[in-house]
Amino acid sequence: MNGAMLNGSERMAADNMATQMECDNLIKLMDIESKMGDGYNGKVYPHTKFESFEGMTVAVAVNAAKVGRVPLVLPATYLHLAEKSRIFMKKYFTVKEELYFSYSHLVCRTAEPDSTNSRTDLSHPIHADNCNLDENHVCHKSPPAYTWRDWSAVLYLNDNFEGGEFVFAHHNFTFQSHLKPKCGRLVGFSAGEENLHGVKAVLSGRRCALALWFTEDPRYQEQEFNKATVIFRETWEEQEAIKKHRAKTEL
């Protein structure tokens, strides 16, 4: 779906960006290594009392593989899908400058037992990714907003939950369009006030996704992602060396 189909500009949605196995790998990674409240200073219910929030950065995933808590294929999937999404975004929106990761976050939201179909709150309030909306619906591109974020993307991992639709919205918070998550569906958009967005209430179940933000300014690239890539490569080389040594000793 292009911008016109989503009732806006500089936005799109694409399916088949991940296989079922890849989606399952990232959910398995979350099952083992996620931290409640990660990304929100440990606040387990950062947006609504009806949903708990858990997250994981790429460094946590890679370090877990380095010490043997998870198989290396799980953070490999994290890195691969993040990079695949970055390349797709750059090509689709014909970004002329280099596109760097600004922040990457594997996240799940789980409805609490008292969540009901009568809820009127949102899983994630309407917002922009590089400016702060005030009470008059004016978006200020100044600190503490992440003003360096130029593009955003969300790669969904599952659909076995109720509610949780992604929405684009007008400045008065009425909805322009909505998308139901499913494994491999990527939603991408420019990060300014032209693409206000949020998440409808997750009524039941657990909704998981890989959230990605990008910048065209190299000064704000995610150093954690770069370091994790190096650690992953070193860990892979170490594990390959061990396999070769074992193979020789078995001969």
N, C-alpha and C positions, 0 to 999 in steps of 0.2 A: 504494500500500500504506500502511495506517495503522499506528499503534503496535501494536495487537493482532496484526496480521498479521506484524509484525516482532518479536514476542515481547518487547515492552517498552512504554515510555510516552514521550510527547513525542518521537516519531520518525516519519518518513514517507519515502516514495519516490514520485516522480512522473516520468512519461515525457513526451517531446515538449516539453521546455523549451528546446530549441535545434534548429534545422534542420541538415541535413547540411552545407550551405554555411557556416553559422555555426561549426560544429565544425571544419570544414576551415580556416576563416579563422584560428582561434586556434592550430591546429597549425602552420599556415604562419608565423604570428607567432613561435611558439617556434623554428621552424627557422631563422629569421633572427636573432632578438634574444635568445634565452635565454642564461643564464649558468650554467655548471656549478657546483654547490654553492650557488647563490643561496638565501638564507634560512637557511643552515646555516654561515655564516662561511666559505664557500668549500669546505666539506667535500664532496667529490664522492660519497663513499660514507657518508652520515651514519647509515644504519641497518643496512646489510648490505654485505659486500664483493662480493656477487653482482649488485648493482644500482647504477648511477650515477644521480644526481639533478640535474635542471636546473630552474631557476625563472625567473620574471619578474614584477616588480611592474607595476602599471598605469602608474606614472610613466615607467618605462623604455619601455613600449610607446608612450605618447603622445609622448614626446620623440623617439623614433625616427621617428615620422611628421612631427614638426615640422621635423626636419633632412633629411627626404626619403629616409630609408633604407627605410621601408615605406610602402605606401599607407595613407591615413587610414582606410579602411574596416576595417582590421585592429584598431587600438585602439578604433574605434567599436563593433566587435563585442564587445570585452572589456568596455567600459563598459555597453553595452546588456544583455548577459547577466548581468552582476553586479547591475545594478539590477533586472532582471526577477526574478532569484532573491530579492533582498531583499524586494521587494513580495510575492512569493508566500509567502515564509516568514512575513511579518507577518500576512498574511490567514489562512493555513492555521492557524497557532497562535494566532490572535486576540490578538496582542501589543498591549496597550493603550497602552503607551508608544511613543514614536518608536523606530525601529530604525535604528541607525547602523552603517556599516561600521567594523569594528575592524581588520581586515587582509584584504587580498585578494592572492591569489598564483596565478599560472598555473604549473602544475608538470607535469613528465614524469619517469617512472622507467623506465629501460631495463635489461633483463637483460643481463648480461655473457655472453660466449661460453661461460664455464665454468658457467653456471647450468644445473641439471638438474632433472628431475622428482622426484628423491630429496631435494630440499631440505626442511628442517624449520624454517628461520628464517622471519621475517616481513618483508615489504617495509616495513611501519611497525608497530612494537610496539603492543600494546594500551595505551591511555591515555585520559585525559579531557582536555578542552580548557581547563578552568579550575581544575584542581587537580592536584597531583602525587601519584601512587601510590607508597607506600613498600613495603618488602619484605614487610610484613604485609598488603598490599593495602588499606591505609587511604589515602584520598585527602585530602590536606591543601590546603585552599583558602587558601594564603598564598604570598608570594613565594618562589621565582621563577615561580610559576604565573601565567598570564594570568587573574587572578581576575575581571576585568571582562568577560570574554567570556560572553555569555548564550546565544547560539545559534550553530550551525555549519551549513554546507552545503557539499556537493561536487557540482559539475556535471561530469559525465563527457563526454569528447569522442570516444572511440573504443573499439573492441572487438577490434581486429586484433592481439591478443596472447594469450598463455596465462597462466592464473593471475590474480593481482591482484584477487581478489574483496574487496569491502568487507565487514567483519564487525562486528556488535555482539557484545559479550562480557559474561559474568558477571565478578564480582570475582576468581574463581579462574582467569580467562582462558579458560575453556571458551566455545565460541561459542553465542550465542543465535540468530543468524540471519545470513545472508550475502546479498549482492547482487552480481550480475555487472555491471560497467560497460558502458555503450554510449552512443553519441552522444545527448545530450539527456536523459539520466537524472539527475535531481536527488535527492540524499539529504539530508534536513534533520533536525536534532535539537537538543534543548537541550544545553548545553555541559558539564553537570556529570557527576558520577560515575554518575548513572542511565543514562548513555549511553556507557559505555566502548566503544571501537571501535579498529579497526586495519585493516591491509591484508595479505592473504595474499601470499605470494611471487609476484613476476612471474617466471614460468619462462622466457619468451622474448618478445621484442618490446618495444615502447615503449607505456607506459600514460600517457595525458595527461588532465588535469582542471583545472577552475577551482575552487580552494579558497577558501572565504569564511567569515569569522567576523564576528559582529555583537554589538553592545553596546546596551543601553538607556540607558547613561550617556553623555551628550554630551561629557563630559570626556575620554573615551577613543576618540572617533571618529577614523577614519583621515584625518589631515590630508593625507597624500599623495594619497588618492583625491580629495579636494575640490580640491586644487591641479591635479591631472591633468585634472579636468573643466573647469576654467577654461582651462587651456592648450589642451585639445582644441577648445573653443569658439572661442578666438582663432585657432587654426591653421585651423579650418574656414572662418572668416570671411575670413582672409587668402587662402586658396585660392579661395574663391568670388569674391573681388574680382579676383584674377588672371584667372580664367576670363572674367569679364564684360569686363575690359579687353581681353583677347585677342579676344573676340567682336566688340567695337566696332572694333578695328583691322583685322579681317578684312573688315568690311563695305565 
